[in-house]
Amino acid sequence: MKNINALGLFDEHFLLECLTKLKDPLVKIEAHIDWQLFSPILDVAFTRPANRKNMGRLPFGRLMMLKLLILQNLYNLSDDQMEYQITDRLSFRRFLGLKSSDKVPDSKTIWKFREALIQEELIEALFFRFKQKST
């Protein structure tokens, strides 16, 4: 049967409420982790001149990109699949703090962010801190 209802003003809000009631695990992670604890480590990586180059469009927030890498790791997604899933999944957008109208990081942006953390040898420290805080 074809859906004949027009999109309502609060439909997205109601869908998010439904996801929360269904025990969305990302809501639990979001409530449990103080993401600001990661800012000092991220600042180390992105205050170096080599990592501040103009790499195209305006950069996304560092904490949002870190959360993206964590999602990618939790769900075992490639960069291309991560771009797709953020575009497709409301739960991912909510976790990342993205509205429906916000641009989604593309696969190359995801790759560049991860590579900058790898080059600075900080990615393992970030994931170690995440694992400590999530247990």
Secondary structure, 3 states (H helix, E strand, C coil): CCCCCCCCCCHHHHHHHHHHHCCCHHHHHHHHCCHHHHHHHHHHHHCCHHHCCCCCCCCCCHHHHHHHHHHHHHHCCCHHHHHHHHHHCHHHHHHHCCCCCCCCCCHHHHHHHHHHHHHCCCHHHHHHHHHHHHC
